[in-house]
Amino acid sequence: MLIGYERVSTGDQNLALQHDALQAAGCEKIFSDKLSGAKADRPGLKEAFEFARKGDTIVVWRLDRLGRSLKDLMTLVESLEPRAIGFRSLQENIDTTSSGGKLIFHMFGALAEFERNLMRERTQAGLQAARARGRKGGRQQKLTPQQIAMGRSLAADPKRSVSSICEHLDISRPTYYRYINPNADGASLLKQEVEEQM
C-alpha cells in the first residue's frame, strides 16, 4: 500500500499540488501537517509512520517535505527499514524499494556523514589555530581585569551600594556577582538588597 505524506510550513499555504501528485502516484491514504519542518513533533508524520505496515511505502512529493535536514531525513528513512517499509520521493525519483533507490539513498547518507566530519575537522582546526595564537575558546569575559579591580575596590567601601557600583561600571547585577563579588552568600545579598531599597 502506498501511504502519502504532505506538509506545508504555514496554515495559509496550500496542500493541493502535493495532494494531487500523491493521488496520481496511487496513494490510498494521505496524511498531512501544516507546520514547519523544523518542528520535531509532526502529528501527521507520526500517524503516517504508525499506520504503515510491512510492505507499505511512504511517499512524499519532495524530500524536503519529510526531513528538515539530510541527517533528519536519513534518520526517518532508516527507522522504516527494520519494519520493511519503503520510502519514495516523487520529485527526486528515489524509491528505496528498488536496489537502485537504496544505493542512491545510502550515497546521500555517506555524503551527510562526510559533511559532518568535514565540519568537525574545520572546527577543530580553527580551535587549534586560535589556541596557537593564545586565544581561548568559550564565553568572552564581559569585564576587563582593570574593570574587575576597580569594581572590587569600590565594593570594599561598605558605604557603596551594589546599585551604585553597577551604575558606575555600567554593568548588570548578575555581572557584578559573577565578576566583582562571586563569593557573596545568599543571606548577605538579601540583606544588602533590603537595605538598598529602604
Backbone bond lengths (Angstrom), bond angles and torsions (degrees), N, CA, C in turn:
res aa  C-N    CA-C-N  psi(-1)  N-CA   C-N-CA  omega(-1)  CA-C   N-CA-C  phi
1 M - - - 1.471 - - 1.526 109.74 -
2 L 1.324 116.45 136.51 1.461 121.60 177.41 1.531 108.47 -93.03
3 I 1.335 115.75 125.72 1.469 122.09 -179.04 1.524 108.28 -116.31
4 G 1.324 116.43 119.43 1.457 120.67 -177.74 1.520 112.70 -88.78
5 Y 1.344 114.65 148.49 1.470 119.97 172.34 1.521 107.14 -133.28
6 E 1.340 115.40 126.63 1.465 121.01 179.84 1.527 108.73 -126.21
7 R 1.349 115.31 147.94 1.463 118.87 179.98 1.518 110.32 -150.20
8 V 1.339 115.02 138.93 1.468 121.45 168.18 1.521 106.85 -123.20
9 S 1.334 116.48 154.76 1.464 121.03 -173.78 1.519 113.78 -75.08
10 T 1.324 117.55 -33.69 1.468 120.06 -178.08 1.518 110.47 -129.73
11 G 1.335 114.90 159.81 1.461 121.36 -177.71 1.509 114.56 -62.47
12 D 1.354 117.97 -26.13 1.464 119.58 -177.12 1.533 113.07 -87.96
13 Q 1.357 117.78 -3.64 1.458 120.01 175.62 1.526 108.88 -82.74
14 N 1.327 115.39 157.85 1.461 120.62 -173.21 1.526 112.11 -105.22
15 L 1.333 116.18 136.28 1.466 122.41 179.45 1.529 112.74 -89.39
16 A 1.345 117.13 -3.16 1.476 121.15 -170.75 1.530 113.64 -54.94
17 L 1.335 117.95 -45.93 1.471 121.54 -177.27 1.528 110.38 -60.18
18 Q 1.338 116.41 -49.06 1.468 120.84 179.91 1.528 110.53 -64.38
19 H 1.341 115.81 -43.35 1.464 121.52 -177.42 1.530 110.99 -59.99
20 D 1.333 115.66 -46.15 1.475 120.44 179.74 1.532 111.12 -61.99
21 A 1.350 115.61 -42.94 1.470 120.43 -178.91 1.529 110.92 -65.03
22 L 1.334 116.86 -40.11 1.468 120.94 -179.80 1.531 111.08 -68.46
23 Q 1.338 116.02 -38.66 1.472 119.66 177.53 1.528 110.78 -66.29
24 A 1.346 115.10 -41.21 1.469 119.74 179.56 1.527 111.01 -64.99
25 A 1.344 117.01 -28.65 1.473 121.23 179.21 1.529 111.37 -77.70
26 G 1.337 116.84 -9.75 1.466 120.69 176.90 1.519 115.53 100.24
27 C 1.339 117.56 18.23 1.468 120.46 179.48 1.527 110.12 -69.65
28 E 1.320 116.03 126.33 1.466 121.32 -179.30 1.520 111.87 -86.03
29 K 1.314 116.34 -27.78 1.470 121.91 -179.10 1.524 106.79 -134.77
30 I 1.346 116.99 133.91 1.475 121.09 -179.06 1.527 109.77 -127.76
31 F 1.322 115.17 129.08 1.465 122.33 176.74 1.523 108.45 -109.21
32 S 1.333 116.86 149.34 1.467 118.41 -177.39 1.518 112.64 -142.31
33 D 1.336 114.55 157.85 1.466 123.40 174.97 1.515 108.14 -135.06
34 K 1.340 115.11 143.99 1.463 120.29 173.31 1.518 107.44 -120.24
35 L 1.319 115.54 73.12 1.464 121.71 177.66 1.519 109.61 -160.92
36 S 1.320 115.68 167.47 1.459 121.85 -176.40 1.520 111.50 -63.29
37 G 1.322 116.07 144.73 1.460 121.78 176.45 1.512 111.70 -68.57
38 A 1.351 116.97 -16.10 1.466 121.13 179.46 1.520 111.40 -72.20
39 K 1.334 116.87 -17.90 1.468 120.06 179.65 1.523 109.23 -78.57
40 A 1.337 114.79 127.34 1.466 119.53 -179.04 1.524 110.99 -70.28
41 D 1.336 117.15 -33.28 1.463 121.09 -177.33 1.527 109.66 -92.11
42 R 1.335 116.18 99.70 1.455 121.81 178.01 1.527 107.84 -118.26
43 P 1.345 117.20 101.21 1.474 121.01 -174.25 1.525 114.11 -55.96
44 G 1.329 117.34 -41.95 1.468 120.84 -179.29 1.522 111.84 -62.54
45 L 1.324 116.43 -42.21 1.465 121.46 179.76 1.528 110.16 -66.47
46 K 1.327 115.49 -41.44 1.470 120.37 178.72 1.533 110.14 -61.07
47 E 1.336 115.65 -44.11 1.474 120.41 178.82 1.528 111.07 -61.77
48 A 1.337 116.29 -43.01 1.470 120.84 -179.62 1.525 110.39 -61.45
49 F 1.333 116.52 -44.05 1.464 120.97 -179.15 1.532 110.90 -67.39
50 E 1.334 116.80 -36.23 1.469 120.33 179.61 1.536 111.21 -73.44
51 F 1.329 116.56 -33.40 1.468 122.12 -178.45 1.536 111.47 -72.09
52 A 1.338 116.28 -33.84 1.467 121.33 -175.32 1.526 112.04 -63.95
53 R 1.343 114.75 137.95 1.464 122.07 178.37 1.525 109.82 -119.60
54 K 1.310 115.83 168.83 1.469 122.59 179.03 1.534 110.26 -50.16
55 G 1.333 116.15 129.35 1.461 120.97 179.56 1.522 114.02 92.98
56 D 1.357 117.45 -13.45 1.478 120.99 177.62 1.525 110.13 -76.94
57 T 1.320 115.24 167.32 1.470 121.29 177.08 1.530 109.00 -134.06
58 I 1.334 115.15 128.54 1.471 120.92 174.96 1.532 106.80 -85.08
59 V 1.335 116.31 127.65 1.469 121.01 -176.68 1.530 109.86 -118.55
60 V 1.347 115.95 133.07 1.467 121.03 174.46 1.524 108.51 -124.02
61 W 1.317 115.26 156.84 1.461 120.06 179.26 1.531 110.38 -70.54
62 R 1.348 115.27 -42.56 1.463 120.56 -179.92 1.525 108.19 -145.90
63 L 1.327 119.06 151.68 1.459 123.27 -176.65 1.529 113.57 -54.55
64 D 1.342 116.96 -39.44 1.476 119.18 -176.04 1.527 112.58 -69.86
65 R 1.340 117.59 -9.42 1.469 120.09 175.88 1.528 110.48 -75.33
66 L 1.335 116.46 -24.83 1.465 120.36 -177.57 1.527 111.81 -92.98
67 G 1.321 117.81 -51.84 1.472 120.87 -173.99 1.508 113.28 -116.27
68 R 1.362 115.68 147.85 1.462 119.83 -179.63 1.524 111.91 -86.47
69 S 1.334 117.00 -11.28 1.464 122.37 176.16 1.522 107.01 -154.91
70 L 1.317 116.44 167.90 1.466 120.29 -179.86 1.526 109.92 -62.97
71 K 1.334 116.19 -38.59 1.466 121.04 179.71 1.532 110.11 -63.31
72 D 1.333 116.12 -45.61 1.468 121.62 179.85 1.527 110.38 -62.71
73 L 1.321 115.84 -42.66 1.465 122.31 179.48 1.527 110.62 -60.76
74 M 1.329 115.64 -45.84 1.466 121.13 179.53 1.531 110.49 -61.24
75 T 1.338 116.65 -44.32 1.473 120.94 -179.44 1.519 111.05 -60.86
76 L 1.344 116.13 -45.13 1.467 120.57 -179.09 1.525 111.79 -63.35
77 V 1.321 116.57 -46.53 1.472 120.16 -177.16 1.530 110.63 -69.71
78 E 1.342 116.48 -37.84 1.468 119.40 178.94 1.528 111.44 -66.25
79 S 1.351 116.88 -27.09 1.473 119.81 178.23 1.535 111.24 -70.33
80 L 1.334 117.03 -19.19 1.476 121.31 179.18 1.529 111.84 -82.65
81 E 1.327 115.52 -29.75 1.466 120.77 -173.05 1.537 114.20 -57.28
82 P 1.360 119.67 -47.46 1.477 118.69 179.75 1.526 113.28 -63.81
83 R 1.325 116.84 -21.84 1.467 121.50 179.82 1.540 111.99 -90.48
84 A 1.342 115.74 3.81 1.478 122.64 -179.45 1.524 111.51 58.98
85 I 1.355 115.43 40.07 1.467 122.05 176.80 1.527 107.48 -109.84
86 G 1.320 115.89 131.20 1.457 120.99 -178.80 1.522 112.35 -86.13
87 F 1.328 114.69 171.14 1.465 121.05 177.28 1.522 107.87 -137.50
88 R 1.335 114.58 140.78 1.465 119.35 -179.26 1.519 110.09 -141.25
89 S 1.327 116.50 135.03 1.462 121.97 174.49 1.523 107.55 -118.16
90 L 1.333 116.18 123.27 1.462 120.89 -173.38 1.527 112.93 -69.82
91 Q 1.325 117.52 -47.64 1.470 120.65 -175.92 1.527 112.91 -66.41
92 E 1.337 116.66 -41.48 1.472 120.59 -177.80 1.527 112.13 -87.41
93 N 1.348 116.19 -4.94 1.460 122.35 179.28 1.534 112.06 55.71
94 I 1.340 115.65 47.27 1.465 121.78 177.69 1.521 107.87 -108.72
95 D 1.338 116.19 131.47 1.461 121.49 179.53 1.523 108.25 -140.47
96 T 1.355 116.45 107.83 1.468 119.74 -176.10 1.524 112.89 -75.49
97 T 1.342 117.54 -1.10 1.467 119.12 175.79 1.525 110.28 -81.31
98 S 1.343 117.29 -11.90 1.473 121.11 175.93 1.526 108.76 -105.77
99 S 1.315 116.76 154.67 1.473 120.45 -178.69 1.526 110.66 -64.80
100 G 1.337 117.51 -36.70 1.471 121.13 178.05 1.522 111.88 -64.71
101 G 1.337 115.76 -41.71 1.461 120.65 178.55 1.512 111.94 -64.69
102 K 1.360 115.95 -39.84 1.471 120.45 177.44 1.517 110.28 -62.30
103 L 1.332 116.22 -42.94 1.467 121.01 -179.57 1.518 110.45 -60.48
104 I 1.344 117.19 -47.23 1.470 121.17 -180.00 1.517 110.23 -60.90
105 F 1.327 116.38 -41.91 1.457 119.27 -178.07 1.522 111.46 -67.16
106 H 1.335 117.18 -38.65 1.467 119.93 177.67 1.519 111.40 -68.76
107 M 1.344 116.16 -29.53 1.477 119.27 174.49 1.524 109.85 -66.26
108 F 1.333 116.34 -40.17 1.472 120.64 174.72 1.530 110.01 -57.03
109 G 1.337 115.62 -45.25 1.464 121.11 -179.86 1.510 111.67 -61.40
110 A 1.344 116.66 -42.85 1.469 121.17 179.20 1.525 110.29 -64.17
111 L 1.335 116.92 -39.74 1.470 120.84 178.46 1.526 111.01 -65.68
112 A 1.336 116.48 -39.68 1.471 120.40 178.82 1.526 110.13 -63.40
113 E 1.345 116.26 -42.86 1.474 120.87 178.99 1.520 110.53 -64.70
114 F 1.335 116.34 -41.70 1.469 122.05 178.44 1.528 110.32 -60.62
115 E 1.339 116.26 -43.61 1.462 121.24 179.73 1.531 111.04 -63.43
116 R 1.341 117.39 -42.35 1.477 121.25 178.33 1.519 110.71 -62.46
117 N 1.355 116.87 -42.85 1.467 121.02 179.37 1.525 111.68 -64.23
118 L 1.336 116.07 -39.99 1.474 119.81 177.93 1.524 111.03 -62.41
119 M 1.332 116.25 -43.56 1.464 120.44 179.35 1.525 110.72 -62.28
120 R 1.332 116.61 -42.39 1.460 121.59 178.73 1.523 110.52 -61.48
121 E 1.356 116.12 -45.51 1.469 120.77 -179.97 1.526 111.38 -63.51
122 R 1.346 117.31 -41.66 1.471 120.39 179.50 1.519 111.03 -64.45
123 T 1.343 116.36 -39.65 1.464 120.70 179.07 1.518 110.06 -63.33
124 Q 1.350 116.53 -46.31 1.471 120.67 -179.81 1.528 111.27 -62.91
125 A 1.338 116.30 -42.13 1.471 120.45 179.33 1.521 110.48 -63.21
126 G 1.339 117.16 -41.02 1.465 121.52 178.48 1.514 111.95 -63.65
127 L 1.345 116.75 -42.26 1.468 120.95 178.65 1.523 111.44 -65.00
128 Q 1.340 116.46 -41.74 1.465 120.09 179.00 1.527 111.32 -64.43
129 A 1.340 116.42 -40.86 1.470 120.50 178.77 1.526 110.34 -64.71
130 A 1.330 117.01 -39.61 1.466 121.06 179.12 1.527 110.57 -66.44
131 R 1.349 116.76 -41.53 1.475 120.67 178.32 1.524 110.72 -63.40
132 A 1.346 116.16 -38.84 1.467 120.62 179.58 1.531 111.09 -63.18
133 R 1.335 116.62 -27.63 1.471 120.70 178.16 1.531 111.36 -92.48
134 G 1.360 115.60 8.73 1.462 119.69 175.82 1.515 115.11 85.75
135 R 1.297 117.34 11.59 1.467 119.72 -179.97 1.513 110.06 -99.40
136 K 1.323 115.99 142.01 1.464 121.41 178.18 1.517 109.17 -102.97
137 G 1.330 114.42 152.37 1.462 119.10 176.14 1.511 110.81 -80.55
138 G 1.306 116.69 -178.29 1.460 121.11 177.05 1.506 112.88 94.35
139 R 1.328 114.21 -171.96 1.457 121.64 -175.96 1.524 111.17 -68.08
140 Q 1.332 116.14 135.08 1.460 119.92 177.68 1.516 110.02 -72.63
141 Q 1.339 115.90 140.98 1.455 119.88 179.71 1.524 109.25 -70.25
142 K 1.333 115.34 133.36 1.453 120.73 -175.72 1.526 111.90 -73.84
143 L 1.344 116.31 -34.99 1.470 120.89 -177.48 1.522 110.81 -112.13
144 T 1.332 115.18 148.28 1.463 120.35 175.63 1.531 108.11 -79.60
145 P 1.334 118.39 160.54 1.471 120.40 177.23 1.541 112.20 -56.61
146 Q 1.348 116.70 -33.52 1.469 120.56 179.27 1.531 110.61 -66.92
147 Q 1.343 116.43 -41.84 1.468 120.40 178.65 1.533 111.13 -64.76
148 I 1.330 115.63 -39.78 1.464 119.97 178.78 1.529 109.95 -63.19
149 A 1.349 116.18 -45.13 1.478 120.70 179.47 1.526 110.34 -61.24
150 M 1.343 116.95 -43.27 1.465 121.22 179.67 1.527 110.07 -63.68
151 G 1.346 116.42 -44.23 1.460 121.36 179.46 1.514 112.06 -60.97
152 R 1.329 115.79 -40.93 1.471 119.58 -179.57 1.518 111.72 -69.12
153 S 1.327 117.10 -35.82 1.472 119.08 177.69 1.531 110.27 -69.33
154 L 1.344 117.22 -35.05 1.468 120.65 176.09 1.530 110.25 -68.05
155 A 1.349 116.34 -39.13 1.464 120.71 -178.92 1.527 112.30 -68.74
156 A 1.345 116.39 -22.22 1.470 120.54 179.00 1.529 111.41 -69.13
157 D 1.345 117.23 -21.64 1.466 121.94 178.54 1.531 108.23 -81.39
158 P 1.348 118.78 112.63 1.462 120.83 -176.72 1.528 113.51 -64.06
159 K 1.343 117.34 -18.05 1.468 120.49 -179.71 1.527 112.03 -79.97
160 R 1.311 115.42 -16.39 1.473 120.52 -178.94 1.524 110.33 -82.22
161 S 1.337 116.46 131.82 1.464 119.99 176.86 1.529 109.80 -89.82
162 V 1.323 115.13 159.00 1.469 120.52 177.97 1.532 109.54 -60.61
163 S 1.327 116.00 -39.88 1.474 120.61 -179.75 1.516 111.41 -60.03
164 S 1.353 116.97 -43.63 1.474 119.64 -177.83 1.529 110.92 -68.13
165 I 1.350 116.41 -35.58 1.477 119.74 178.35 1.531 109.38 -67.41
166 C 1.328 116.46 -43.65 1.478 120.80 178.93 1.526 110.46 -61.19
167 E 1.328 115.66 -41.96 1.465 121.08 179.45 1.524 110.26 -64.68
168 H 1.337 116.09 -44.31 1.467 121.97 -178.85 1.540 111.27 -61.49
169 L 1.354 116.27 -41.83 1.474 120.53 -177.99 1.528 113.01 -90.62
170 D 1.359 116.02 -5.88 1.463 122.27 -177.77 1.537 110.93 57.95
171 I 1.347 114.18 53.53 1.464 121.04 179.72 1.531 109.30 -131.32
172 S 1.323 116.21 166.98 1.472 120.61 177.67 1.524 109.15 -91.07
173 R 1.346 115.66 167.03 1.470 120.36 178.58 1.541 111.71 -60.83
174 P 1.351 118.60 -45.04 1.472 117.56 178.37 1.533 112.70 -57.70
175 T 1.338 116.60 -37.61 1.469 120.30 178.50 1.530 109.91 -65.52
176 Y 1.339 115.92 -39.87 1.474 120.72 178.27 1.529 109.77 -58.89
177 Y 1.354 116.35 -48.83 1.464 119.14 -177.08 1.531 112.47 -73.17
178 R 1.318 117.29 -22.70 1.467 119.68 177.78 1.524 111.44 -76.82
179 Y 1.348 116.72 -41.80 1.468 119.81 -172.64 1.528 114.77 -107.57
180 I 1.323 117.19 -41.35 1.464 120.29 -173.51 1.524 111.70 -84.93
181 N 1.323 117.24 -45.05 1.460 120.98 -175.21 1.533 110.83 -133.68
182 P 1.356 117.36 64.26 1.465 119.90 -175.74 1.528 114.11 -70.51
183 N 1.340 118.08 -16.90 1.467 121.05 -176.15 1.518 113.94 -95.45
184 A 1.353 117.09 4.89 1.465 119.64 -178.04 1.518 109.77 -65.84
185 D 1.345 117.47 134.93 1.464 119.90 179.16 1.525 109.73 -90.52
186 G 1.328 115.90 160.94 1.458 122.39 -174.72 1.512 114.48 -57.57
187 A 1.344 118.40 -41.79 1.465 121.83 -176.75 1.514 111.40 -64.80
188 S 1.353 116.07 -44.35 1.467 118.62 -179.31 1.520 111.20 -69.07
189 L 1.319 116.79 -32.38 1.469 120.75 177.92 1.524 110.06 -64.63
190 L 1.347 115.18 -45.45 1.456 120.44 -179.56 1.532 110.38 -62.10
191 K 1.345 115.81 -43.54 1.485 121.23 179.46 1.522 109.56 -59.86
192 Q 1.357 115.08 -44.87 1.469 120.26 -179.28 1.525 111.32 -62.82
193 E 1.345 115.87 -43.02 1.466 120.65 179.04 1.525 110.73 -58.52
194 V 1.357 116.04 -45.83 1.467 121.95 -178.29 1.517 110.13 -62.98
195 E 1.356 115.95 -44.31 1.472 120.46 -178.50 1.513 111.23 -63.06
196 E 1.361 116.63 -37.72 1.466 120.35 -179.15 1.512 111.81 -68.67
197 Q 1.332 116.40 -31.69 1.468 119.59 -178.21 1.522 112.93 -81.18
198 M 1.352 117.23 -13.66 1.473 120.56 -178.67 1.528 111.91 -81.27
